Amino acid sequence: MRNIGRFSSLALAAALQHPLPRHRAVFQRALIVRSLVYWRLDVQYRTHTTKTFKYLAKYLAEFQATKDVFTTYRTSMATNSITHARTQELMIQLMAEEAIEYEERAACREALSPAQKEH
């Protein structure tokens, strides 16, 4: 499982291989994702020793120290509100379409003769 973390770190490093000088520090800090991946994998152990607790603390501290690099990608409250409103609109539209389909099927069933209903 640790290979997933290594692979994702390598993929991120390759994608950011030639950043502009002004972006280099941010990209280098983004590579700290591996600490979060390692922490997540290590925390799944069934038992822990002093050594594994030290690793967990180290990985979490590394991530906490640089997590602000991701704040630009957080959604704002406005974006969340728009998304929620649009989801509600789509749900209402879907329910209306299903109600129309149900009414059309009911009308078709009523239009059938008694002999046709039996088959």
VONU-5945 format. One record per atom (N, C-alpha, C, O): atom name; residue in three letters; z, y negated, x negated. Coordinates in Angstrom, 1 decimal, padded with zeros to 4 digits, m for minus. Each point is the difference from the previous one (the first is absolute). Last residue first. Layout:
<recs>
+----+-----+--------+--------+--------+
! at !  aa !      Z !      Y !      X !
+----+-----+--------+--------+--------+
! CA ! ALA !      Z !      Y !      X !
...
+----+-----+--------+--------+--------+
</recs>
This chain:
<recs>
+----+-----+--------+--------+--------+
! at !  aa !      Z !      Y !      X !
+----+-----+--------+--------+--------+
!  N ! HIS ! m019.9 !  009.5 !  054.4 !
! CA ! HIS ! m000.6 !  000.5 ! m001.2 !
!  C ! HIS !  000.4 ! m000.8 ! m001.1 !
!  O ! HIS ! m000.4 !  000.2 ! m001.2 !
!  N ! GLU !  001.8 ! m001.4 !  005.4 !
! CA ! GLU !  000.5 !  001.3 ! m000.2 !
!  C ! GLU ! m000.5 !  000.6 ! m001.3 !
!  O ! GLU !  000.6 !  000.8 ! m000.7 !
!  N ! LYS ! m002.0 ! m005.1 !  002.4 !
! CA ! LYS !  001.3 !  000.0 ! m000.6 !
!  C ! LYS !  000.5 !  001.4 ! m000.4 !
!  O ! LYS !  000.8 !  000.1 ! m000.9 !
!  N ! GLN ! m004.9 ! m000.7 !  003.3 !
! CA ! GLN ! m000.1 ! m000.3 ! m001.4 !
!  C ! GLN !  001.3 !  000.0 ! m000.7 !
!  O ! GLN !  000.1 !  000.3 ! m001.2 !
!  N ! ALA ! m000.2 !  000.3 !  005.9 !
! CA ! ALA ! m000.5 !  001.1 ! m000.7 !
!  C ! ALA ! m000.2 ! m000.2 ! m001.5 !
!  O ! ALA !  000.2 !  000.9 ! m000.8 !
!  N ! PRO !  001.3 ! m004.5 !  003.6 !
! CA ! PRO !  001.0 !  001.0 ! m000.2 !
!  C ! PRO ! m000.5 !  001.3 ! m000.7 !
!  O ! PRO !  000.7 !  000.6 ! m000.7 !
!  N ! SER ! m003.1 ! m005.2 ! m000.5 !
! CA ! SER !  000.2 !  000.7 !  001.3 !
!  C ! SER !  001.1 !  001.1 ! m000.3 !
!  O ! SER !  000.2 !  000.4 ! m001.1 !
!  N ! LEU ! m000.4 ! m005.0 ! m001.8 !
! CA ! LEU ! m000.5 !  001.4 !  000.1 !
!  C ! LEU !  000.3 !  000.6 !  001.3 !
!  O ! LEU !  001.0 ! m000.3 !  000.7 !
!  N ! ALA !  000.4 ! m004.1 ! m002.1 !
! CA ! ALA ! m001.3 !  000.0 !  000.5 !
!  C ! ALA ! m000.6 !  001.5 !  000.2 !
!  O ! ALA ! m000.9 !  000.2 !  000.7 !
!  N ! GLU !  005.2 ! m001.2 ! m002.7 !
! CA ! GLU !  000.0 ! m000.3 !  001.4 !
!  C ! GLU ! m001.3 !  000.1 !  000.7 !
!  O ! GLU ! m000.2 !  000.4 !  001.1 !
!  N ! ARG !  000.5 ! m000.1 ! m005.8 !
! CA ! ARG !  000.7 !  001.2 !  000.6 !
!  C ! ARG !  000.0 ! m000.1 !  001.5 !
!  O ! ARG ! m000.2 !  000.9 !  000.7 !
!  N ! CYS ! m001.3 ! m004.6 ! m003.2 !
! CA ! CYS ! m001.0 !  001.1 ! m000.1 !
!  C ! CYS !  000.6 !  001.3 !  000.7 !
!  O ! CYS ! m000.8 !  000.7 !  000.7 !
!  N ! ALA !  003.6 ! m004.4 ! m001.2 !
! CA ! ALA ! m001.0 ! m000.3 !  001.0 !
!  C ! ALA ! m001.1 !  001.1 !  000.0 !
!  O ! ALA ! m000.4 !  000.3 !  001.1 !
!  N ! ALA !  003.7 ! m000.1 ! m004.4 !
! CA ! ALA !  000.6 !  000.3 !  001.3 !
!  C ! ALA ! m001.0 ! m000.3 !  001.1 !
!  O ! ALA !  000.0 !  000.8 !  001.0 !
!  N ! ARG ! m001.2 ! m001.8 ! m005.4 !
! CA ! ARG !  000.1 !  001.5 !  000.2 !
!  C ! ARG !  000.5 !  000.3 !  001.4 !
!  O ! ARG ! m000.4 !  000.9 !  000.6 !
!  N ! GLU !  000.3 ! m005.4 ! m001.8 !
! CA ! GLU ! m001.3 !  000.5 !  000.2 !
!  C ! GLU !  000.0 !  001.5 !  000.2 !
!  O ! GLU ! m000.8 !  000.5 !  000.8 !
!  N ! GLU !  004.9 ! m002.6 ! m001.9 !
! CA ! GLU ! m000.5 ! m000.4 !  001.4 !
!  C ! GLU ! m001.4 !  000.5 !  000.3 !
!  O ! GLU ! m000.3 !  000.5 !  001.1 !
!  N ! TYR !  002.0 !  000.1 ! m005.5 !
! CA ! TYR !  000.8 !  000.8 !  001.0 !
!  C ! TYR ! m000.5 ! m000.2 !  001.4 !
!  O ! TYR ! m000.2 !  000.9 !  000.8 !
!  N ! GLU ! m001.5 ! m003.6 ! m004.2 !
! CA ! GLU ! m000.6 !  001.3 ! m000.1 !
!  C ! GLU !  000.7 !  000.9 !  001.0 !
!  O ! GLU ! m000.6 !  000.8 !  000.7 !
!  N ! ILE !  002.3 ! m005.1 ! m001.1 !
! CA ! ILE ! m001.3 !  000.0 !  000.6 !
!  C ! ILE ! m000.6 !  001.3 !  000.0 !
!  O ! ILE ! m000.6 !  000.5 !  001.0 !
!  N ! ALA !  004.6 ! m001.0 ! m003.3 !
! CA ! ALA !  000.2 ! m000.1 !  001.4 !
!  C ! ALA ! m001.3 !  000.0 !  000.8 !
!  O ! ALA ! m000.1 !  000.6 !  001.0 !
!  N ! GLU !  000.0 ! m000.7 ! m005.7 !
! CA ! GLU !  000.4 !  001.4 !  000.5 !
!  C ! GLU !  000.2 ! m000.1 !  001.5 !
!  O ! GLU ! m000.3 !  001.0 !  000.6 !
!  N ! GLU ! m000.6 ! m005.0 ! m002.8 !
! CA ! GLU ! m001.2 !  000.8 !  000.0 !
!  C ! GLU !  000.3 !  001.4 !  000.6 !
!  O ! GLU ! m000.8 !  000.6 !  000.7 !
!  N ! ALA !  004.3 ! m003.6 ! m001.3 !
! CA ! ALA ! m000.8 ! m000.5 !  001.1 !
!  C ! ALA ! m001.3 !  000.9 !  000.1 !
!  O ! ALA ! m000.4 !  000.4 !  001.1 !
!  N ! MET !  003.4 !  000.3 ! m004.7 !
! CA ! MET !  000.6 !  000.5 !  001.3 !
!  C ! MET ! m000.9 ! m000.4 !  001.2 !
!  O ! MET ! m000.1 !  000.7 !  000.9 !
!  N ! LEU ! m001.2 ! m002.3 ! m005.2 !
! CA ! LEU ! m000.1 !  001.4 !  000.1 !
!  C ! LEU !  000.5 !  000.6 !  001.3 !
!  O ! LEU ! m000.6 !  000.8 !  000.7 !
!  N ! GLN !  001.3 ! m005.4 ! m001.6 !
! CA ! GLN ! m001.4 !  000.3 !  000.2 !
!  C ! GLN ! m000.3 !  001.5 !  000.2 !
!  O ! GLN ! m000.7 !  000.4 !  000.9 !
!  N ! ILE !  005.0 ! m001.8 ! m002.2 !
! CA ! ILE ! m000.3 ! m000.4 !  001.4 !
!  C ! ILE ! m001.4 !  000.3 !  000.4 !
!  O ! ILE ! m000.3 !  000.5 !  001.1 !
!  N ! MET !  001.5 !  000.2 ! m005.6 !
! CA ! MET !  000.6 !  001.0 !  000.8 !
!  C ! MET ! m000.2 ! m000.3 !  001.5 !
!  O ! MET ! m000.3 !  000.9 !  000.8 !
!  N ! LEU ! m001.3 ! m004.0 ! m004.0 !
! CA ! LEU ! m000.8 !  001.2 !  000.0 !
!  C ! LEU !  000.6 !  001.1 !  000.9 !
!  O ! LEU ! m000.7 !  000.7 !  000.6 !
!  N ! GLU !  003.1 ! m004.8 ! m001.1 !
! CA ! GLU ! m001.2 ! m000.2 !  000.7 !
!  C ! GLU ! m000.9 !  001.3 !  000.1 !
!  O ! GLU ! m000.5 !  000.3 !  001.0 !
!  N ! GLN !  004.4 ! m000.2 ! m003.7 !
! CA ! GLN !  000.4 ! m000.1 !  001.4 !
!  C ! GLN ! m001.3 ! m000.2 !  000.9 !
!  O ! GLN ! m000.1 !  000.7 !  001.0 !
!  N ! THR ! m000.4 ! m000.9 ! m005.7 !
! CA ! THR !  000.3 !  001.4 !  000.4 !
!  C ! THR !  000.3 !  000.0 !  001.5 !
!  O ! THR ! m000.4 !  000.9 !  000.7 !
!  N ! ARG ! m000.1 ! m005.1 ! m002.6 !
! CA ! ARG ! m001.3 !  000.7 !  000.2 !
!  C ! ARG !  000.2 !  001.4 !  000.4 !
!  O ! ARG ! m000.8 !  000.5 !  000.8 !
!  N ! ALA !  004.6 ! m003.0 ! m001.7 !
! CA ! ALA ! m000.6 ! m000.5 !  001.2 !
!  C ! ALA ! m001.4 !  000.7 !  000.2 !
!  O ! ALA ! m000.3 !  000.4 !  001.1 !
!  N ! HIS !  002.7 !  000.5 ! m005.1 !
! CA ! HIS !  000.7 !  000.6 !  001.2 !
!  C ! HIS ! m000.7 ! m000.5 !  001.3 !
!  O ! HIS ! m000.2 !  000.8 !  000.9 !
!  N ! THR ! m001.4 ! m002.5 ! m004.9 !
! CA ! THR ! m000.3 !  001.4 !  000.0 !
!  C ! THR !  000.7 !  000.6 !  001.3 !
!  O ! THR ! m000.7 !  000.8 !  000.7 !
!  N ! ILE !  001.6 ! m005.3 ! m001.7 !
! CA ! ILE ! m001.4 !  000.2 !  000.5 !
!  C ! ILE ! m000.3 !  001.4 !  000.1 !
!  O ! ILE ! m000.7 !  000.4 !  001.0 !
!  N ! SER !  004.9 ! m001.3 ! m002.7 !
! CA ! SER ! m000.1 ! m000.4 !  001.4 !
!  C ! SER ! m001.4 !  000.1 !  000.5 !
!  O ! SER ! m000.2 !  000.5 !  001.1 !
!  N ! ASN !  000.9 !  000.3 ! m005.7 !
! CA ! ASN !  000.7 !  001.0 !  000.8 !
!  C ! ASN ! m000.1 ! m000.3 !  001.5 !
!  O ! ASN ! m000.3 !  000.9 !  000.8 !
!  N ! THR ! m001.2 ! m004.2 ! m003.8 !
! CA ! THR ! m000.9 !  001.1 !  000.0 !
!  C ! THR !  000.5 !  001.2 !  000.8 !
!  O ! THR ! m000.7 !  000.6 !  000.8 !
!  N ! ALA !  003.6 ! m004.3 ! m001.4 !
! CA ! ALA ! m001.2 ! m000.4 !  000.8 !
!  C ! ALA ! m001.0 !  001.2 !  000.1 !
!  O ! ALA ! m000.5 !  000.3 !  001.1 !
!  N ! MET !  004.1 !  000.1 ! m004.0 !
! CA ! MET !  000.5 !  000.2 !  001.4 !
!  C ! MET ! m001.1 ! m000.4 !  000.9 !
!  O ! MET ! m000.2 !  000.6 !  001.1 !
!  N ! SER ! m001.4 !  001.1 ! m005.8 !
! CA ! SER !  000.8 ! m001.1 !  000.5 !
!  C ! SER !  000.5 !  000.3 !  001.4 !
!  O ! SER ! m000.6 !  000.9 !  000.7 !
!  N ! THR ! m000.7 !  002.7 ! m004.7 !
! CA ! THR ! m000.5 ! m000.7 !  001.1 !
!  C ! THR !  001.0 ! m001.1 !  000.5 !
!  O ! THR !  001.2 !  000.2 ! m000.1 !
!  N ! ARG ! m002.0 !  001.5 ! m005.1 !
! CA ! ARG !  000.8 !  000.2 !  001.2 !
!  C ! ARG ! m000.6 ! m000.7 !  001.2 !
!  O ! ARG ! m000.6 ! m001.1 ! m000.2 !
!  N ! TYR ! m000.8 !  001.0 ! m004.5 !
! CA ! TYR ! m000.7 !  000.9 !  000.9 !
!  C ! TYR !  000.8 !  000.3 !  001.2 !
!  O ! TYR ! m000.5 !  000.8 !  000.9 !
!  N ! THR !  002.1 ! m003.6 ! m004.5 !
! CA ! THR ! m001.2 ! m000.6 !  000.5 !
!  C ! THR ! m000.8 !  000.9 !  001.0 !
!  O ! THR ! m000.8 ! m000.5 !  000.8 !
!  N ! THR !  004.7 !  002.0 ! m003.2 !
! CA ! THR !  000.3 ! m000.8 !  001.2 !
!  C ! THR ! m001.2 ! m000.8 !  000.5 !
!  O ! THR !  000.0 ! m000.3 !  001.2 !
!  N ! PHE !  000.5 !  003.4 ! m005.2 !
! CA ! PHE ! m000.6 !  000.5 !  001.2 !
!  C ! PHE !  000.2 ! m000.9 !  001.2 !
!  O ! PHE ! m000.6 !  000.2 !  001.1 !
!  N ! VAL !  002.6 ! m000.9 ! m005.4 !
! CA ! VAL ! m001.5 !  000.0 ! m000.3 !
!  C ! VAL ! m000.7 !  000.4 !  001.3 !
!  O ! VAL ! m001.2 ! m000.3 !  000.2 !
!  N ! ASP !  006.0 !  000.5 ! m000.7 !
! CA ! ASP ! m000.6 ! m001.3 !  000.5 !
!  C ! ASP ! m001.5 ! m000.1 ! m000.2 !
!  O ! ASP ! m000.6 ! m000.8 !  000.7 !
!  N ! LYS !  003.5 !  004.4 ! m002.4 !
! CA ! LYS ! m000.6 !  000.2 !  001.3 !
!  C ! LYS ! m000.6 ! m001.3 !  000.6 !
!  O ! LYS ! m000.8 !  000.1 !  000.9 !
!  N ! THR !  003.2 !  001.0 ! m005.3 !
! CA ! THR ! m001.4 ! m000.4 !  000.1 !
!  C ! THR ! m000.6 !  000.1 !  001.4 !
!  O ! THR ! m001.2 ! m000.2 !  000.1 !
!  N ! ALA !  005.8 !  001.5 ! m001.4 !
! CA ! ALA ! m000.2 ! m001.2 ! m000.8 !
!  C ! ALA ! m001.4 ! m000.6 !  000.2 !
!  O ! ALA ! m000.2 ! m001.1 ! m000.3 !
!  N ! GLN !  001.5 !  005.2 !  002.5 !
! CA ! GLN !  000.7 ! m001.2 !  000.6 !
!  C ! GLN ! m000.3 ! m001.3 ! m000.8 !
!  O ! GLN ! m000.1 ! m001.1 !  000.5 !
!  N ! PHE ! m001.4 !  005.3 ! m002.3 !
! CA ! PHE ! m000.8 ! m000.4 !  001.2 !
!  C ! PHE !  000.6 ! m001.3 !  000.6 !
!  O ! PHE ! m000.7 ! m000.9 !  000.4 !
!  N ! GLU !  003.0 !  002.8 ! m004.0 !
! CA ! GLU ! m001.3 ! m000.4 ! m000.4 !
!  C ! GLU ! m000.8 ! m000.5 !  001.2 !
!  O ! GLU ! m000.7 ! m001.1 ! m000.1 !
!  N ! ALA !  004.8 !  003.1 !  001.0 !
! CA ! ALA !  000.2 ! m001.3 ! m000.7 !
!  C ! ALA ! m001.4 ! m000.6 ! m000.4 !
!  O ! ALA ! m000.2 ! m001.2 !  000.2 !
!  N ! LEU !  000.3 !  005.6 !  001.4 !
! CA ! LEU !  000.2 ! m001.0 !  001.1 !
!  C ! LEU !  000.2 ! m001.4 ! m000.5 !
!  O ! LEU ! m000.5 ! m000.9 !  000.6 !
!  N ! TYR !  000.1 !  004.5 ! m003.7 !
! CA ! TYR ! m001.3 ! m000.2 !  000.7 !
!  C ! TYR !  000.2 ! m001.1 !  001.1 !
!  O ! TYR ! m000.9 ! m000.8 !  000.2 !
!  N ! LYS !  004.8 !  002.0 ! m002.6 !
! CA ! LYS ! m001.0 ! m000.7 ! m000.9 !
!  C ! LYS ! m001.3 ! m000.2 !  000.8 !
!  O ! LYS ! m000.5 ! m001.2 ! m000.1 !
!  N ! ALA !  003.9 !  003.7 !  002.2 !
! CA ! ALA !  000.4 ! m001.4 ! m000.2 !
!  C ! ALA ! m001.0 ! m000.8 ! m000.8 !
!  O ! ALA ! m000.3 ! m001.1 !  000.4 !
!  N ! LEU ! m000.4 !  005.8 !  000.0 !
! CA ! LEU ! m000.2 ! m000.7 !  001.3 !
!  C ! LEU !  000.4 ! m001.5 ! m000.1 !
!  O ! LEU ! m000.8 ! m000.8 !  000.5 !
!  N ! TYR !  001.5 !  003.5 ! m004.3 !
! CA ! TYR ! m001.4 ! m000.2 !  000.2 !
!  C ! TYR ! m000.2 ! m000.8 !  001.3 !
!  O ! TYR ! m000.8 ! m000.9 !  000.1 !
!  N ! LYS !  005.1 !  002.2 ! m001.0 !
! CA ! LYS ! m000.4 ! m001.1 ! m000.9 !
!  C ! LYS ! m001.5 ! m000.3 !  000.2 !
!  O ! LYS ! m000.4 ! m001.2 !  000.0 !
!  N ! PHE !  002.2 !  004.9 !  002.3 !
! CA ! PHE !  000.5 ! m001.3 !  000.6 !
!  C ! PHE ! m000.4 ! m001.2 ! m000.9 !
!  O ! PHE ! m000.3 ! m001.0 !  000.6 !
!  N ! THR ! m000.6 !  005.3 ! m002.3 !
! CA ! THR ! m001.0 ! m000.4 !  001.1 !
!  C ! THR !  000.5 ! m001.2 !  000.7 !
!  O ! THR ! m000.9 ! m000.8 !  000.5 !
!  N ! LYS !  003.7 !  002.4 ! m003.9 !
! CA ! LYS ! m001.3 ! m000.4 ! m000.6 !
!  C ! LYS ! m000.9 ! m000.4 !  001.2 !
!  O ! LYS ! m000.7 ! m001.0 ! m000.2 !
!  N ! THR !  004.8 !  002.8 !  001.2 !
! CA ! THR !  000.2 ! m001.4 ! m000.4 !
!  C ! THR ! m001.3 ! m000.5 ! m000.5 !
!  O ! THR ! m000.4 ! m001.2 !  000.2 !
!  N ! THR ! m000.4 !  004.9 !  003.2 !
! CA ! THR !  000.9 ! m000.1 ! m001.1 !
!  C ! THR !  000.2 ! m001.4 ! m000.4 !
!  O ! THR ! m000.6 ! m000.9 !  000.6 !
!  N ! HIS ! m001.0 !  003.7 !  004.1 !
! CA ! HIS ! m000.2 ! m001.0 ! m001.0 !
!  C ! HIS !  001.1 !  000.1 ! m001.0 !
!  O ! HIS !  001.1 !  000.4 !  000.2 !
!  N ! THR ! m003.9 !  002.7 !  004.0 !
! CA ! THR !  001.2 ! m000.4 ! m000.7 !
!  C ! THR ! m000.3 ! m001.0 ! m001.1 !
!  O ! THR ! m001.1 ! m000.1 ! m000.5 !
!  N ! ARG ! m002.3 !  001.3 !  003.4 !
! CA ! ARG !  001.1 !  000.5 !  000.8 !
!  C ! ARG !  001.3 ! m000.3 ! m000.6 !
!  O ! ARG !  001.0 ! m000.3 !  000.7 !
!  N ! TYR ! m005.6 ! m002.8 ! m001.2 !
! CA ! TYR !  000.7 !  001.2 ! m000.6 !
!  C ! TYR !  001.2 !  000.4 !  000.9 !
!  O ! TYR !  000.6 ! m000.8 !  000.6 !
!  N ! GLN ! m003.5 ! m003.1 !  000.2 !
! CA ! GLN ! m000.1 !  001.2 !  000.8 !
!  C ! GLN !  000.7 !  001.2 ! m000.6 !
!  O ! GLN !  000.0 !  001.1 !  000.6 !
!  N ! VAL ! m000.4 ! m005.5 ! m002.7 !
! CA ! VAL !  001.0 !  000.0 !  001.0 !
!  C ! VAL !  000.0 !  001.3 !  000.9 !
!  O ! VAL !  000.9 !  000.3 !  000.7 !
!  N ! ASP ! m004.2 ! m001.2 ! m004.1 !
! CA ! ASP !  001.3 !  000.5 ! m000.6 !
!  C ! ASP !  001.0 !  000.0 !  001.1 !
!  O ! ASP !  000.9 !  000.9 !  000.0 !
!  N ! LEU ! m005.2 ! m002.6 !  001.1 !
! CA ! LEU ! m000.1 !  001.4 ! m000.3 !
!  C ! LEU !  001.4 !  000.6 ! m000.5 !
!  O ! LEU !  000.4 !  001.1 !  000.4 !
!  N ! ARG ! m000.8 ! m005.7 !  000.5 !
! CA ! ARG ! m000.2 !  000.7 !  001.3 !
!  C ! ARG ! m000.1 !  001.5 ! m000.3 !
!  O ! ARG !  000.6 !  000.8 !  000.8 !
!  N ! TRP ! m000.4 ! m003.7 ! m004.5 !
! CA ! TRP !  001.3 ! m000.1 !  000.8 !
!  C ! TRP ! m000.1 !  000.9 !  001.2 !
!  O ! TRP !  000.9 !  000.8 !  000.3 !
!  N ! TYR ! m004.9 ! m001.4 ! m002.7 !
! CA ! TYR !  001.0 !  000.9 ! m000.7 !
!  C ! TYR !  001.3 !  000.0 !  000.7 !
!  O ! TYR !  000.6 !  001.1 !  000.1 !
!  N ! VAL ! m003.7 ! m004.1 !  001.5 !
! CA ! VAL ! m000.5 !  001.3 !  000.3 !
!  C ! VAL !  000.9 !  001.0 ! m000.7 !
!  O ! VAL !  000.4 !  001.0 !  000.6 !
!  N ! LEU !  000.4 ! m005.5 ! m001.3 !
! CA ! LEU !  000.3 !  000.3 !  001.3 !
!  C ! LEU ! m000.4 !  001.5 !  000.3 !
!  O ! LEU !  000.7 !  000.7 !  000.7 !
!  N ! SER ! m001.8 ! m002.4 ! m004.8 !
! CA ! SER !  001.4 !  000.1 !  000.1 !
!  C ! SER !  000.5 !  000.4 !  001.4 !
!  O ! SER !  000.9 !  000.8 !  000.2 !
!  N ! ARG ! m005.5 ! m001.9 ! m001.1 !
! CA ! ARG !  000.4 !  001.4 ! m000.5 !
!  C ! ARG !  001.5 !  000.2 !  000.1 !
!  O ! ARG !  000.4 !  001.1 !  000.2 !
!  N ! VAL ! m002.3 ! m005.3 !  000.7 !
! CA ! VAL ! m000.1 !  000.9 !  001.1 !
!  C ! VAL !  000.4 !  001.4 ! m000.4 !
!  O ! VAL !  000.6 !  000.7 !  000.8 !
!  N ! ILE ! m001.4 ! m004.5 ! m003.7 !
! CA ! ILE !  001.4 !  000.5 !  000.2 !
!  C ! ILE !  000.1 !  000.9 !  001.2 !
!  O ! ILE !  001.1 !  000.6 !  000.3 !
!  N ! LEU ! m005.0 ! m003.2 ! m001.7 !
! CA ! LEU !  000.1 !  001.4 ! m000.5 !
!  C ! LEU !  001.4 !  000.6 !  000.2 !
!  O ! LEU !  000.1 !  001.2 ! m000.2 !
!  N ! ALA ! m001.1 ! m005.8 !  001.1 !
! CA ! ALA ! m000.4 !  000.9 !  001.1 !
!  C ! ALA !  000.1 !  001.4 ! m000.4 !
!  O ! ALA !  000.2 !  000.9 !  000.8 !
!  N ! ARG !  000.5 ! m004.3 ! m004.0 !
! CA ! ARG !  001.2 !  000.2 !  000.8 !
!  C ! ARG ! m000.3 !  000.9 !  001.2 !
!  O ! ARG !  000.8 !  000.7 !  000.5 !
!  N ! GLN ! m004.4 ! m002.0 ! m003.3 !
! CA ! GLN !  000.9 !  000.8 ! m000.8 !
!  C ! GLN !  001.3 !  000.4 !  000.9 !
!  O ! GLN !  000.5 !  001.1 ! m000.1 !
!  N ! PHE ! m003.6 ! m004.1 !  001.9 !
! CA ! PHE ! m000.5 !  001.3 !  000.0 !
!  C ! PHE !  000.9 !  001.0 ! m000.7 !
!  O ! PHE !  000.2 !  001.1 !  000.4 !
!  N ! VAL !  000.9 ! m005.7 ! m000.6 !
! CA ! VAL !  000.2 !  000.5 !  001.4 !
!  C ! VAL ! m000.5 !  001.5 !  000.1 !
!  O ! VAL !  000.7 !  000.8 !  000.5 !
!  N ! ALA ! m001.5 ! m003.2 ! m004.5 !
! CA ! ALA !  001.4 !  000.3 !  000.1 !
!  C ! ALA !  000.3 !  000.6 !  001.4 !
!  O ! ALA !  000.8 !  000.9 !  000.1 !
!  N ! ARG ! m005.3 ! m002.3 ! m001.1 !
! CA ! ARG !  000.4 !  001.2 ! m000.8 !
!  C ! ARG !  001.5 !  000.3 !  000.2 !
!  O ! ARG !  000.4 !  001.2 !  000.2 !
!  N ! HIS ! m003.3 ! m004.9 !  001.6 !
! CA ! HIS !  000.5 !  001.1 !  000.9 !
!  C ! HIS !  000.6 !  001.1 ! m000.8 !
!  O ! HIS !  000.6 !  000.9 !  000.6 !
!  N ! ARG ! m002.5 ! m004.8 ! m002.8 !
! CA ! ARG !  001.0 ! m000.5 !  000.9 !
!  C ! ARG !  000.6 !  001.1 !  001.0 !
!  O ! ARG !  001.1 ! m000.2 !  000.5 !
!  N ! PRO ! m004.8 !  001.2 ! m003.5 !
! CA ! PRO !  001.3 ! m000.2 ! m000.8 !
!  C ! PRO !  001.1 ! m000.5 !  001.0 !
!  O ! PRO !  001.2 !  000.4 ! m000.2 !
!  N ! LEU ! m004.9 !  002.7 !  002.3 !
! CA ! LEU !  000.0 ! m001.3 ! m000.6 !
!  C ! LEU !  001.3 ! m000.3 ! m000.7 !
!  O ! LEU !  001.0 !  000.5 !  000.5 !
!  N ! PRO ! m002.3 !  004.6 !  000.0 !
! CA ! PRO !  000.3 ! m001.2 !  000.8 !
!  C ! PRO ! m000.2 ! m001.3 ! m000.7 !
!  O ! PRO !  000.0 !  000.0 ! m001.3 !
!  N ! HIS ! m001.4 !  005.2 !  000.7 !
! CA ! HIS ! m000.4 ! m001.3 ! m000.6 !
!  C ! HIS !  000.4 ! m001.2 !  000.9 !
!  O ! HIS ! m000.9 ! m000.7 !  000.4 !
!  N ! GLN !  002.2 !  005.2 !  000.8 !
! CA ! GLN ! m000.2 !  000.1 ! m001.4 !
!  C ! GLN ! m000.3 ! m001.3 ! m000.7 !
!  O ! GLN !  000.5 ! m000.2 ! m001.1 !
!  N ! LEU !  000.8 !  002.2 !  005.7 !
! CA ! LEU !  000.4 ! m001.4 ! m000.5 !
!  C ! LEU ! m000.2 ! m000.1 ! m001.5 !
!  O ! LEU !  000.7 ! m000.7 ! m000.6 !
!  N ! ALA ! m001.7 !  004.7 !  002.9 !
! CA ! ALA ! m000.6 ! m001.0 !  000.9 !
!  C ! ALA !  000.3 ! m001.4 ! m000.5 !
!  O ! ALA ! m000.8 ! m000.9 !  000.3 !
!  N ! ALA !  002.7 !  004.6 ! m002.6 !
! CA ! ALA ! m001.4 ! m000.1 ! m000.2 !
!  C ! ALA ! m000.7 ! m001.1 !  000.9 !
!  O ! ALA ! m000.9 ! m000.7 ! m000.5 !
!  N ! ALA !  005.6 !  001.5 !  001.0 !
! CA ! ALA ! m000.3 ! m000.6 ! m001.3 !
!  C ! ALA ! m001.5 ! m000.1 ! m000.3 !
!  O ! ALA ! m000.5 ! m001.0 ! m000.5 !
!  N ! LEU !  001.9 !  003.2 !  004.4 !
! CA ! LEU !  000.3 ! m001.4 !  000.1 !
!  C ! LEU ! m000.3 ! m000.7 ! m001.3 !
!  O ! LEU ! m000.6 ! m001.1 !  000.0 !
!  N ! ALA !  000.2 !  005.7 !  000.0 !
! CA ! ALA ! m001.1 ! m000.5 !  000.9 !
!  C ! ALA !  000.2 ! m001.5 !  000.1 !
!  O ! ALA ! m000.9 ! m000.8 ! m000.1 !
!  N ! LEU !  004.3 !  003.2 ! m002.2 !
! CA ! LEU ! m001.3 ! m000.1 ! m000.8 !
!  C ! LEU ! m001.1 ! m000.6 !  000.8 !
!  O ! LEU ! m000.8 ! m000.8 ! m000.5 !
!  N ! SER !  004.8 !  001.6 !  002.8 !
! CA ! SER !  000.2 ! m001.1 ! m001.0 !
!  C ! SER ! m001.2 ! m000.2 ! m000.9 !
!  O ! SER ! m000.4 ! m001.1 ! m000.3 !
!  N ! SER !  000.4 !  004.7 !  003.4 !
! CA ! SER ! m000.1 ! m001.3 !  000.7 !
!  C ! SER !  000.2 ! m001.2 ! m000.9 !
!  O ! SER ! m000.6 ! m001.0 !  000.1 !
!  N ! PHE !  001.2 !  005.4 ! m001.9 !
! CA ! PHE ! m001.4 ! m000.3 !  000.4 !
!  C ! PHE ! m000.2 ! m001.3 !  000.7 !
!  O ! PHE ! m000.9 ! m000.8 ! m000.3 !
!  N ! ARG !  005.3 !  002.2 ! m000.8 !
! CA ! ARG ! m000.8 ! m000.3 ! m001.2 !
!  C ! ARG ! m001.4 ! m000.3 !  000.3 !
!  O ! ARG ! m000.6 ! m001.0 ! m000.5 !
!  N ! GLY !  003.3 !  002.4 !  004.1 !
! CA ! GLY !  000.4 ! m001.3 ! m000.5 !
!  C ! GLY ! m000.7 ! m000.4 ! m001.3 !
!  O ! GLY ! m000.4 ! m001.2 ! m000.1 !
!  N ! ILE ! m000.4 !  005.5 !  001.7 !
! CA ! ILE ! m000.5 ! m001.0 !  001.0 !
!  C ! ILE !  000.4 ! m001.4 ! m000.4 !
!  O ! ILE ! m000.9 ! m000.9 !  000.0 !
!  N ! ASN !  002.7 !  004.5 ! m002.4 !
! CA ! ASN ! m001.4 ! m000.3 ! m000.4 !
!  C ! ASN ! m000.7 ! m001.0 !  001.0 !
!  O ! ASN ! m000.8 ! m000.8 ! m000.4 !
!  N ! ARG !  005.1 !  002.7 !  001.1 !
! CA ! ARG !  000.1 ! m001.2 ! m000.9 !
!  C ! ARG ! m001.4 ! m000.4 ! m000.4 !
!  O ! ARG ! m000.3 ! m001.1 ! m000.3 !
!  N ! MET !  001.0 !  005.1 !  002.8 !
! CA ! MET !  000.0 ! m001.2 !  000.8 !
!  C ! MET !  000.0 ! m001.3 ! m000.9 !
!  O ! MET ! m000.6 ! m001.0 !  000.4 !
+----+-----+--------+--------+--------+
</recs>
